[in-house]
């Protein structure tokens, strides 16, 4: 039972650590259509942010800016417009099936006119704008994270409309909302509550084995069995089956040793009902 409680406790703690480790992130979806880039959606919620280590060093980029124009975060990105995999031409091979011609890249690349990219961005308290630039450093779009109305925009993603409430993410003064901190506080309180329950079970009679007799009755039973000739090893095994530890068993045997008659009479049968 104790092992089960411990396992459940560890699972609960691990889950709450993961939940508490989450942070507010922004998911920005951009659509490329034959050279034109538009914002398809912006969703802000709980998640994990990892700065990309393999992002390009130039091309399109997105910046998080404060109200005074300070750059808080920059991420470069690109749209996947080249698809490799056009079927090979039979003329590239000889009669034996060996490839005798290696085509240049432009012969095996199909250029797409449409593409989409989803960017995961961090949420900063002082962030005010998301600014998107093209490869020529021209501003494509600028998104105000704190518009006049607290209810945020309707973002069209595919054929679904997502209504994002910015009050769940950013407070009026630009900080993280109370919802985020309440979630962490609630998780901590639940952990403390579960720890208190486990401690209560361990320190009270509810944590004891229900079938353990009181000390006086137990001592008398042990004395009776030893006086009948049961070896101490058998008595010890019987007590272990009842849930007593080695330390408890040793204390019991020492406590009753003066009341046990010396007898070498063997016992053919043994009952575990100690």
ChimeraX commands (.cxc) that place a marker at each C-alpha (Angstrom):
marker #1 position 0.00,0.00,0.00 radius 0.5
marker #1 position 2.80,2.40,0.90 radius 0.5
marker #1 position 4.57,1.65,-2.39 radius 0.5
marker #1 position 1.37,2.37,-4.31 radius 0.5
marker #1 position 0.91,5.69,-2.51 radius 0.5
marker #1 position 4.55,6.58,-3.17 radius 0.5
marker #1 position 4.25,5.77,-6.88 radius 0.5
marker #1 position 1.06,7.82,-7.19 radius 0.5
marker #1 position 2.73,10.67,-5.32 radius 0.5
marker #1 position 5.75,10.63,-7.67 radius 0.5
marker #1 position 3.50,10.60,-10.73 radius 0.5
marker #1 position 1.49,13.49,-9.31 radius 0.5
marker #1 position 4.62,15.50,-8.50 radius 0.5
marker #1 position 6.10,14.85,-11.96 radius 0.5
marker #1 position 2.88,15.97,-13.62 radius 0.5
marker #1 position 2.74,19.17,-11.58 radius 0.5
marker #1 position 6.40,19.91,-12.30 radius 0.5
marker #1 position 5.67,19.66,-16.01 radius 0.5
marker #1 position 2.59,21.85,-15.67 radius 0.5
marker #1 position 4.45,24.41,-13.57 radius 0.5
marker #1 position 7.32,24.42,-16.08 radius 0.5
marker #1 position 4.98,25.47,-18.88 radius 0.5
marker #1 position 5.00,29.07,-19.94 radius 0.5
marker #1 position 3.00,31.36,-22.15 radius 0.5
marker #1 position 4.03,31.09,-25.80 radius 0.5
marker #1 position 2.72,32.55,-29.05 radius 0.5
marker #1 position 2.02,30.49,-32.14 radius 0.5
marker #1 position 2.22,32.71,-35.22 radius 0.5
marker #1 position 1.08,31.18,-38.53 radius 0.5
marker #1 position 2.10,32.89,-41.77 radius 0.5
marker #1 position 0.87,32.09,-45.28 radius 0.5
marker #1 position 2.97,32.53,-48.45 radius 0.5
marker #1 position 1.01,32.89,-51.69 radius 0.5
marker #1 position 2.98,33.62,-54.85 radius 0.5
marker #1 position 5.26,36.16,-53.17 radius 0.5
marker #1 position 2.71,37.64,-50.76 radius 0.5
marker #1 position 3.01,36.91,-47.04 radius 0.5
marker #1 position 0.02,37.31,-44.76 radius 0.5
marker #1 position -0.72,36.53,-41.13 radius 0.5
marker #1 position -3.05,33.55,-40.96 radius 0.5
marker #1 position -3.37,33.26,-37.20 radius 0.5
marker #1 position -1.96,34.16,-33.81 radius 0.5
marker #1 position -2.74,31.97,-30.81 radius 0.5
marker #1 position -1.35,32.51,-27.32 radius 0.5
marker #1 position -1.44,29.76,-24.72 radius 0.5
marker #1 position 0.51,27.44,-22.44 radius 0.5
marker #1 position 3.44,25.52,-23.87 radius 0.5
marker #1 position 7.20,25.21,-24.06 radius 0.5
marker #1 position 9.55,27.53,-25.92 radius 0.5
marker #1 position 12.86,26.36,-27.34 radius 0.5
marker #1 position 14.92,28.77,-29.37 radius 0.5
marker #1 position 15.65,27.19,-32.76 radius 0.5
marker #1 position 19.33,26.37,-33.26 radius 0.5
marker #1 position 19.03,25.59,-36.99 radius 0.5
marker #1 position 17.20,28.72,-38.11 radius 0.5
marker #1 position 18.60,30.52,-41.18 radius 0.5
marker #1 position 20.88,33.51,-40.75 radius 0.5
marker #1 position 19.01,35.70,-43.23 radius 0.5
marker #1 position 15.78,35.87,-45.20 radius 0.5
marker #1 position 12.44,36.48,-43.55 radius 0.5
marker #1 position 12.49,37.42,-39.89 radius 0.5
marker #1 position 10.13,38.23,-37.05 radius 0.5
marker #1 position 10.91,40.56,-34.14 radius 0.5
marker #1 position 9.28,41.20,-30.79 radius 0.5
marker #1 position 9.40,44.89,-29.97 radius 0.5
marker #1 position 8.66,46.87,-26.83 radius 0.5
marker #1 position 6.56,50.03,-26.86 radius 0.5
marker #1 position 9.70,52.15,-27.27 radius 0.5
marker #1 position 10.98,50.07,-30.21 radius 0.5
marker #1 position 13.49,47.92,-28.33 radius 0.5
marker #1 position 14.09,44.54,-30.00 radius 0.5
marker #1 position 13.35,41.83,-27.43 radius 0.5
marker #1 position 13.62,38.77,-29.63 radius 0.5
marker #1 position 14.50,37.93,-33.25 radius 0.5
marker #1 position 13.85,34.76,-35.24 radius 0.5
marker #1 position 14.75,34.13,-38.89 radius 0.5
marker #1 position 12.66,31.78,-40.99 radius 0.5
marker #1 position 11.87,30.78,-44.55 radius 0.5
marker #1 position 9.08,29.17,-46.54 radius 0.5
marker #1 position 9.54,25.72,-48.03 radius 0.5
marker #1 position 8.92,26.33,-51.72 radius 0.5
marker #1 position 11.15,23.71,-53.35 radius 0.5
marker #1 position 9.97,20.10,-53.55 radius 0.5
marker #1 position 12.50,17.54,-54.74 radius 0.5
marker #1 position 11.29,14.30,-56.25 radius 0.5
marker #1 position 10.13,14.71,-59.84 radius 0.5
marker #1 position 10.09,11.33,-61.64 radius 0.5
marker #1 position 13.38,10.44,-63.38 radius 0.5
marker #1 position 13.61,10.56,-67.17 radius 0.5
marker #1 position 14.31,7.17,-68.82 radius 0.5
marker #1 position 16.88,8.89,-71.03 radius 0.5
marker #1 position 19.06,9.36,-67.92 radius 0.5
marker #1 position 19.83,5.61,-67.90 radius 0.5
marker #1 position 21.53,3.22,-70.33 radius 0.5
marker #1 position 20.18,-0.15,-71.43 radius 0.5
marker #1 position 21.75,-1.84,-68.39 radius 0.5
marker #1 position 19.90,0.50,-66.00 radius 0.5
marker #1 position 22.96,2.53,-65.01 radius 0.5
marker #1 position 22.43,6.26,-64.60 radius 0.5
marker #1 position 24.49,8.05,-67.22 radius 0.5
marker #1 position 23.13,11.54,-66.71 radius 0.5
marker #1 position 22.84,13.51,-63.47 radius 0.5
marker #1 position 20.39,16.37,-63.96 radius 0.5
marker #1 position 20.98,19.79,-62.40 radius 0.5
marker #1 position 18.92,20.89,-59.45 radius 0.5
marker #1 position 16.45,22.95,-61.46 radius 0.5
marker #1 position 15.42,19.90,-63.51 radius 0.5
marker #1 position 14.30,17.89,-60.49 radius 0.5
marker #1 position 12.84,20.71,-58.40 radius 0.5
marker #1 position 9.19,21.66,-58.48 radius 0.5
marker #1 position 8.68,25.21,-57.20 radius 0.5
marker #1 position 5.58,25.71,-55.12 radius 0.5
marker #1 position 3.58,28.89,-55.18 radius 0.5
marker #1 position 2.02,28.44,-51.75 radius 0.5
marker #1 position 3.47,27.51,-48.38 radius 0.5
marker #1 position 2.84,27.98,-44.69 radius 0.5
marker #1 position 5.06,28.31,-41.63 radius 0.5
marker #1 position 4.26,28.23,-37.92 radius 0.5
marker #1 position 6.57,30.10,-35.56 radius 0.5
marker #1 position 6.67,29.57,-31.79 radius 0.5
marker #1 position 7.59,32.81,-30.02 radius 0.5
marker #1 position 8.17,33.63,-26.35 radius 0.5
marker #1 position 5.91,35.96,-24.39 radius 0.5
marker #1 position 7.60,38.94,-22.77 radius 0.5
marker #1 position 5.90,41.25,-20.30 radius 0.5
marker #1 position 7.17,44.34,-22.09 radius 0.5
marker #1 position 6.45,43.05,-25.63 radius 0.5
marker #1 position 4.04,45.29,-27.58 radius 0.5
marker #1 position 4.47,44.48,-31.27 radius 0.5
marker #1 position 5.31,41.52,-33.50 radius 0.5
marker #1 position 6.96,42.87,-36.63 radius 0.5
marker #1 position 7.51,40.70,-39.71 radius 0.5
marker #1 position 10.19,41.56,-42.31 radius 0.5
marker #1 position 10.85,40.24,-45.80 radius 0.5
marker #1 position 14.36,39.34,-47.07 radius 0.5
marker #1 position 14.79,42.96,-48.25 radius 0.5
marker #1 position 14.24,44.23,-44.70 radius 0.5
marker #1 position 10.85,45.68,-45.58 radius 0.5
marker #1 position 8.05,45.45,-43.02 radius 0.5
marker #1 position 5.36,43.00,-44.10 radius 0.5
marker #1 position 3.11,43.33,-41.08 radius 0.5
marker #1 position 3.12,44.66,-37.52 radius 0.5
marker #1 position 0.84,43.08,-34.92 radius 0.5
marker #1 position -0.18,45.00,-31.82 radius 0.5
marker #1 position -0.26,42.64,-28.82 radius 0.5
marker #1 position -2.11,45.13,-26.66 radius 0.5
marker #1 position -4.81,46.75,-28.77 radius 0.5
marker #1 position -7.38,49.10,-27.31 radius 0.5
marker #1 position -9.95,46.37,-26.83 radius 0.5
marker #1 position -8.94,43.64,-24.38 radius 0.5
marker #1 position -10.75,40.99,-26.41 radius 0.5
marker #1 position -8.28,39.90,-29.03 radius 0.5
marker #1 position -8.65,39.30,-32.70 radius 0.5
marker #1 position -10.38,36.49,-34.55 radius 0.5
marker #1 position -7.72,34.37,-36.22 radius 0.5
marker #1 position -8.69,32.31,-39.27 radius 0.5
marker #1 position -6.72,29.05,-39.36 radius 0.5
marker #1 position -7.76,26.78,-42.19 radius 0.5
marker #1 position -11.55,26.85,-42.04 radius 0.5
marker #1 position -11.77,27.25,-38.27 radius 0.5
marker #1 position -12.09,30.52,-36.36 radius 0.5
marker #1 position -10.16,30.76,-33.11 radius 0.5
marker #1 position -11.18,33.53,-30.74 radius 0.5
marker #1 position -8.15,34.35,-28.61 radius 0.5
marker #1 position -8.76,36.27,-25.41 radius 0.5
marker #1 position -5.65,38.31,-24.70 radius 0.5
marker #1 position -6.76,38.87,-21.13 radius 0.5
marker #1 position -5.86,35.22,-20.50 radius 0.5
marker #1 position -2.29,35.99,-21.56 radius 0.5
marker #1 position -1.33,39.59,-20.96 radius 0.5
marker #1 position -2.70,41.84,-18.26 radius 0.5
marker #1 position -3.52,45.45,-18.86 radius 0.5
marker #1 position -0.12,46.60,-17.63 radius 0.5
marker #1 position 1.70,44.19,-19.93 radius 0.5
marker #1 position 2.53,41.48,-17.39 radius 0.5
marker #1 position 1.49,37.87,-17.39 radius 0.5
marker #1 position -2.11,37.34,-16.31 radius 0.5
marker #1 position -3.20,36.14,-12.88 radius 0.5
marker #1 position -4.38,32.87,-14.43 radius 0.5
marker #1 position -0.80,31.73,-14.98 radius 0.5
marker #1 position 0.23,32.42,-11.38 radius 0.5
marker #1 position -2.96,30.86,-9.98 radius 0.5
marker #1 position -2.19,27.67,-11.89 radius 0.5
marker #1 position 1.26,27.44,-10.30 radius 0.5
marker #1 position -0.07,28.25,-6.82 radius 0.5
marker #1 position -2.82,25.66,-7.17 radius 0.5
marker #1 position -0.34,22.99,-8.21 radius 0.5
marker #1 position 1.87,23.72,-5.20 radius 0.5
marker #1 position -1.11,23.55,-2.84 radius 0.5
marker #1 position -2.17,20.19,-4.26 radius 0.5
marker #1 position 1.34,18.82,-3.76 radius 0.5
marker #1 position 1.39,20.01,-0.14 radius 0.5
marker #1 position -2.08,18.56,0.47 radius 0.5
marker #1 position -1.09,15.14,-0.86 radius 0.5
marker #1 position 2.13,15.19,1.16 radius 0.5
marker #1 position 0.13,15.99,4.30 radius 0.5
marker #1 position -2.27,13.10,3.67 radius 0.5
marker #1 position 0.61,10.66,3.24 radius 0.5
marker #1 position 2.28,11.94,6.41 radius 0.5
marker #1 position -1.01,11.61,8.33 radius 0.5
marker #1 position -1.45,8.01,7.19 radius 0.5
marker #1 position 2.11,7.20,8.15 radius 0.5
marker #1 position 1.91,8.71,11.65 radius 0.5
marker #1 position -1.55,7.52,12.68 radius 0.5
marker #1 position -3.26,4.21,13.27 radius 0.5
marker #1 position -4.56,4.32,9.71 radius 0.5
marker #1 position -1.07,3.53,8.52 radius 0.5
marker #1 position -0.75,0.44,10.70 radius 0.5
marker #1 position -1.68,-3.06,9.68 radius 0.5
marker #1 position -5.21,-3.75,10.88 radius 0.5
marker #1 position -4.40,-7.36,11.76 radius 0.5
marker #1 position -1.53,-6.52,14.12 radius 0.5
marker #1 position -2.52,-7.35,17.73 radius 0.5
marker #1 position -1.58,-5.11,20.62 radius 0.5
marker #1 position 1.79,-5.55,22.31 radius 0.5
marker #1 position 0.54,-7.57,25.27 radius 0.5
marker #1 position -1.44,-10.05,23.18 radius 0.5
marker #1 position 1.37,-10.37,20.67 radius 0.5
marker #1 position 3.96,-11.08,23.37 radius 0.5
marker #1 position 1.72,-13.73,24.86 radius 0.5
marker #1 position 1.25,-15.43,21.50 radius 0.5
marker #1 position 4.99,-15.44,20.82 radius 0.5
marker #1 position 5.69,-16.87,24.30 radius 0.5
marker #1 position 3.08,-19.59,23.74 radius 0.5
marker #1 position 4.58,-20.69,20.44 radius 0.5
marker #1 position 8.15,-20.64,21.75 radius 0.5
marker #1 position 7.14,-22.62,24.85 radius 0.5
marker #1 position 5.54,-25.21,22.56 radius 0.5
marker #1 position 8.88,-25.75,20.89 radius 0.5
marker #1 position 8.57,-23.61,17.78 radius 0.5
marker #1 position 12.04,-22.44,16.66 radius 0.5
marker #1 position 12.70,-18.72,16.64 radius 0.5
marker #1 position 13.30,-18.80,12.89 radius 0.5
marker #1 position 9.76,-20.04,12.32 radius 0.5
marker #1 position 8.33,-17.46,14.70 radius 0.5
marker #1 position 10.35,-14.77,12.95 radius 0.5
marker #1 position 9.02,-15.88,9.54 radius 0.5
marker #1 position 5.48,-15.82,10.87 radius 0.5
marker #1 position 5.88,-12.28,12.17 radius 0.5
marker #1 position 7.34,-11.15,8.86 radius 0.5
marker #1 position 4.26,-12.45,7.07 radius 0.5
marker #1 position 2.17,-10.27,9.37 radius 0.5
marker #1 position 4.08,-7.19,8.27 radius 0.5
marker #1 position 6.58,-6.72,11.10 radius 0.5
marker #1 position 10.06,-5.48,10.27 radius 0.5
marker #1 position 13.28,-7.21,11.34 radius 0.5
marker #1 position 13.86,-4.50,13.92 radius 0.5
marker #1 position 10.37,-4.97,15.40 radius 0.5
marker #1 position 10.74,-8.76,15.47 radius 0.5
marker #1 position 14.11,-8.56,17.25 radius 0.5
marker #1 position 12.58,-6.25,19.87 radius 0.5
marker #1 position 9.67,-8.67,20.40 radius 0.5
marker #1 position 11.94,-11.70,20.85 radius 0.5
marker #1 position 14.19,-9.81,23.26 radius 0.5
marker #1 position 11.16,-8.66,25.22 radius 0.5
marker #1 position 9.78,-12.18,25.74 radius 0.5
marker #1 position 13.07,-14.06,26.07 radius 0.5
marker #1 position 12.95,-14.08,29.89 radius 0.5
marker #1 position 9.48,-15.64,29.87 radius 0.5
marker #1 position 10.26,-18.49,27.48 radius 0.5
marker #1 position 10.97,-21.92,28.96 radius 0.5
marker #1 position 14.06,-23.70,27.75 radius 0.5
marker #1 position 12.89,-26.62,25.67 radius 0.5
marker #1 position 14.45,-28.67,22.93 radius 0.5
marker #1 position 11.18,-30.35,22.01 radius 0.5
marker #1 position 10.86,-30.34,18.21 radius 0.5
marker #1 position 7.68,-29.24,16.51 radius 0.5
marker #1 position 6.49,-31.03,13.38 radius 0.5
marker #1 position 3.89,-28.52,12.32 radius 0.5
marker #1 position 3.97,-24.78,12.17 radius 0.5
marker #1 position 1.20,-22.27,11.76 radius 0.5
marker #1 position 1.86,-18.76,10.48 radius 0.5
marker #1 position -0.86,-17.35,12.71 radius 0.5
marker #1 position 1.49,-15.58,15.09 radius 0.5
marker link #1:1,2 radius 0.2
marker link #1:2,3 radius 0.2
marker link #1:3,4 radius 0.2
marker link #1:4,5 radius 0.2
marker link #1:5,6 radius 0.2
marker link #1:6,7 radius 0.2
marker link #1:7,8 radius 0.2
marker link #1:8,9 radius 0.2
marker link #1:9,10 radius 0.2
marker link #1:10,11 radius 0.2
marker link #1:11,12 radius 0.2
marker link #1:12,13 radius 0.2
marker link #1:13,14 radius 0.2
marker link #1:14,15 radius 0.2
marker link #1:15,16 radius 0.2
marker link #1:16,17 radius 0.2
marker link #1:17,18 radius 0.2
marker link #1:18,19 radius 0.2
marker link #1:19,20 radius 0.2
marker link #1:20,21 radius 0.2
marker link #1:21,22 radius 0.2
marker link #1:22,23 radius 0.2
marker link #1:23,24 radius 0.2
marker link #1:24,25 radius 0.2
marker link #1:25,26 radius 0.2
marker link #1:26,27 radius 0.2
marker link #1:27,28 radius 0.2
marker link #1:28,29 radius 0.2
marker link #1:29,30 radius 0.2
marker link #1:30,31 radius 0.2
marker link #1:31,32 radius 0.2
marker link #1:32,33 radius 0.2
marker link #1:33,34 radius 0.2
marker link #1:34,35 radius 0.2
marker link #1:35,36 radius 0.2
marker link #1:36,37 radius 0.2
marker link #1:37,38 radius 0.2
marker link #1:38,39 radius 0.2
marker link #1:39,40 radius 0.2
marker link #1:40,41 radius 0.2
marker link #1:41,42 radius 0.2
marker link #1:42,43 radius 0.2
marker link #1:43,44 radius 0.2
marker link #1:44,45 radius 0.2
marker link #1:45,46 radius 0.2
marker link #1:46,47 radius 0.2
marker link #1:47,48 radius 0.2
marker link #1:48,49 radius 0.2
marker link #1:49,50 radius 0.2
marker link #1:50,51 radius 0.2
marker link #1:51,52 radius 0.2
marker link #1:52,53 radius 0.2
marker link #1:53,54 radius 0.2
marker link #1:54,55 radius 0.2
marker link #1:55,56 radius 0.2
marker link #1:56,57 radius 0.2
marker link #1:57,58 radius 0.2
marker link #1:58,59 radius 0.2
marker link #1:59,60 radius 0.2
marker link #1:60,61 radius 0.2
marker link #1:61,62 radius 0.2
marker link #1:62,63 radius 0.2
marker link #1:63,64 radius 0.2
marker link #1:64,65 radius 0.2
marker link #1:65,66 radius 0.2
marker link #1:66,67 radius 0.2
marker link #1:67,68 radius 0.2
marker link #1:68,69 radius 0.2
marker link #1:69,70 radius 0.2
marker link #1:70,71 radius 0.2
marker link #1:71,72 radius 0.2
marker link #1:72,73 radius 0.2
marker link #1:73,74 radius 0.2
marker link #1:74,75 radius 0.2
marker link #1:75,76 radius 0.2
marker link #1:76,77 radius 0.2
marker link #1:77,78 radius 0.2
marker link #1:78,79 radius 0.2
marker link #1:79,80 radius 0.2
marker link #1:80,81 radius 0.2
marker link #1:81,82 radius 0.2
marker link #1:82,83 radius 0.2
marker link #1:83,84 radius 0.2
marker link #1:84,85 radius 0.2
marker link #1:85,86 radius 0.2
marker link #1:86,87 radius 0.2
marker link #1:87,88 radius 0.2
marker link #1:88,89 radius 0.2
marker link #1:89,90 radius 0.2
marker link #1:90,91 radius 0.2
marker link #1:91,92 radius 0.2
marker link #1:92,93 radius 0.2
marker link #1:93,94 radius 0.2
marker link #1:94,95 radius 0.2
marker link #1:95,96 radius 0.2
marker link #1:96,97 radius 0.2
marker link #1:97,98 radius 0.2
marker link #1:98,99 radius 0.2
marker link #1:99,100 radius 0.2
marker link #1:100,101 radius 0.2
marker link #1:101,102 radius 0.2
marker link #1:102,103 radius 0.2
marker link #1:103,104 radius 0.2
marker link #1:104,105 radius 0.2
marker link #1:105,106 radius 0.2
marker link #1:106,107 radius 0.2
marker link #1:107,108 radius 0.2
marker link #1:108,109 radius 0.2
marker link #1:109,110 radius 0.2
marker link #1:110,111 radius 0.2
marker link #1:111,112 radius 0.2
marker link #1:112,113 radius 0.2
marker link #1:113,114 radius 0.2
marker link #1:114,115 radius 0.2
marker link #1:115,116 radius 0.2
marker link #1:116,117 radius 0.2
marker link #1:117,118 radius 0.2
marker link #1:118,119 radius 0.2
marker link #1:119,120 radius 0.2
marker link #1:120,121 radius 0.2
marker link #1:121,122 radius 0.2
marker link #1:122,123 radius 0.2
marker link #1:123,124 radius 0.2
marker link #1:124,125 radius 0.2
marker link #1:125,126 radius 0.2
marker link #1:126,127 radius 0.2
marker link #1:127,128 radius 0.2
marker link #1:128,129 radius 0.2
marker link #1:129,130 radius 0.2
marker link #1:130,131 radius 0.2
marker link #1:131,132 radius 0.2
marker link #1:132,133 radius 0.2
marker link #1:133,134 radius 0.2
marker link #1:134,135 radius 0.2
marker link #1:135,136 radius 0.2
marker link #1:136,137 radius 0.2
marker link #1:137,138 radius 0.2
marker link #1:138,139 radius 0.2
marker link #1:139,140 radius 0.2
marker link #1:140,141 radius 0.2
marker link #1:141,142 radius 0.2
marker link #1:142,143 radius 0.2
marker link #1:143,144 radius 0.2
marker link #1:144,145 radius 0.2
marker link #1:145,146 radius 0.2
marker link #1:146,147 radius 0.2
marker link #1:147,148 radius 0.2
marker link #1:148,149 radius 0.2
marker link #1:149,150 radius 0.2
marker link #1:150,151 radius 0.2
marker link #1:151,152 radius 0.2
marker link #1:152,153 radius 0.2
marker link #1:153,154 radius 0.2
marker link #1:154,155 radius 0.2
marker link #1:155,156 radius 0.2
marker link #1:156,157 radius 0.2
marker link #1:157,158 radius 0.2
marker link #1:158,159 radius 0.2
marker link #1:159,160 radius 0.2
marker link #1:160,161 radius 0.2
marker link #1:161,162 radius 0.2
marker link #1:162,163 radius 0.2
marker link #1:163,164 radius 0.2
marker link #1:164,165 radius 0.2
marker link #1:165,166 radius 0.2
marker link #1:166,167 radius 0.2
marker link #1:167,168 radius 0.2
marker link #1:168,169 radius 0.2
marker link #1:169,170 radius 0.2
marker link #1:170,171 radius 0.2
marker link #1:171,172 radius 0.2
marker link #1:172,173 radius 0.2
marker link #1:173,174 radius 0.2
marker link #1:174,175 radius 0.2
marker link #1:175,176 radius 0.2
marker link #1:176,177 radius 0.2
marker link #1:177,178 radius 0.2
marker link #1:178,179 radius 0.2
marker link #1:179,180 radius 0.2
marker link #1:180,181 radius 0.2
marker link #1:181,182 radius 0.2
marker link #1:182,183 radius 0.2
marker link #1:183,184 radius 0.2
marker link #1:184,185 radius 0.2
marker link #1:185,186 radius 0.2
marker link #1:186,187 radius 0.2
marker link #1:187,188 radius 0.2
marker link #1:188,189 radius 0.2
marker link #1:189,190 radius 0.2
marker link #1:190,191 radius 0.2
marker link #1:191,192 radius 0.2
marker link #1:192,193 radius 0.2
marker link #1:193,194 radius 0.2
marker link #1:194,195 radius 0.2
marker link #1:195,196 radius 0.2
marker link #1:196,197 radius 0.2
marker link #1:197,198 radius 0.2
marker link #1:198,199 radius 0.2
marker link #1:199,200 radius 0.2
marker link #1:200,201 radius 0.2
marker link #1:201,202 radius 0.2
marker link #1:202,203 radius 0.2
marker link #1:203,204 radius 0.2
marker link #1:204,205 radius 0.2
marker link #1:205,206 radius 0.2
marker link #1:206,207 radius 0.2
marker link #1:207,208 radius 0.2
marker link #1:208,209 radius 0.2
marker link #1:209,210 radius 0.2
marker link #1:210,211 radius 0.2
marker link #1:211,212 radius 0.2
marker link #1:212,213 radius 0.2
marker link #1:213,214 radius 0.2
marker link #1:214,215 radius 0.2
marker link #1:215,216 radius 0.2
marker link #1:216,217 radius 0.2
marker link #1:217,218 radius 0.2
marker link #1:218,219 radius 0.2
marker link #1:219,220 radius 0.2
marker link #1:220,221 radius 0.2
marker link #1:221,222 radius 0.2
marker link #1:222,223 radius 0.2
marker link #1:223,224 radius 0.2
marker link #1:224,225 radius 0.2
marker link #1:225,226 radius 0.2
marker link #1:226,227 radius 0.2
marker link #1:227,228 radius 0.2
marker link #1:228,229 radius 0.2
marker link #1:229,230 radius 0.2
marker link #1:230,231 radius 0.2
marker link #1:231,232 radius 0.2
marker link #1:232,233 radius 0.2
marker link #1:233,234 radius 0.2
marker link #1:234,235 radius 0.2
marker link #1:235,236 radius 0.2
marker link #1:236,237 radius 0.2
marker link #1:237,238 radius 0.2
marker link #1:238,239 radius 0.2
marker link #1:239,240 radius 0.2
marker link #1:240,241 radius 0.2
marker link #1:241,242 radius 0.2
marker link #1:242,243 radius 0.2
marker link #1:243,244 radius 0.2
marker link #1:244,245 radius 0.2
marker link #1:245,246 radius 0.2
marker link #1:246,247 radius 0.2
marker link #1:247,248 radius 0.2
marker link #1:248,249 radius 0.2
marker link #1:249,250 radius 0.2
marker link #1:250,251 radius 0.2
marker link #1:251,252 radius 0.2
marker link #1:252,253 radius 0.2
marker link #1:253,254 radius 0.2
marker link #1:254,255 radius 0.2
marker link #1:255,256 radius 0.2
marker link #1:256,257 radius 0.2
marker link #1:257,258 radius 0.2
marker link #1:258,259 radius 0.2
marker link #1:259,260 radius 0.2
marker link #1:260,261 radius 0.2
marker link #1:261,262 radius 0.2
marker link #1:262,263 radius 0.2
marker link #1:263,264 radius 0.2
marker link #1:264,265 radius 0.2
marker link #1:265,266 radius 0.2
marker link #1:266,267 radius 0.2
marker link #1:267,268 radius 0.2
marker link #1:268,269 radius 0.2
marker link #1:269,270 radius 0.2
marker link #1:270,271 radius 0.2
marker link #1:271,272 radius 0.2
marker link #1:272,273 radius 0.2
marker link #1:273,274 radius 0.2
view
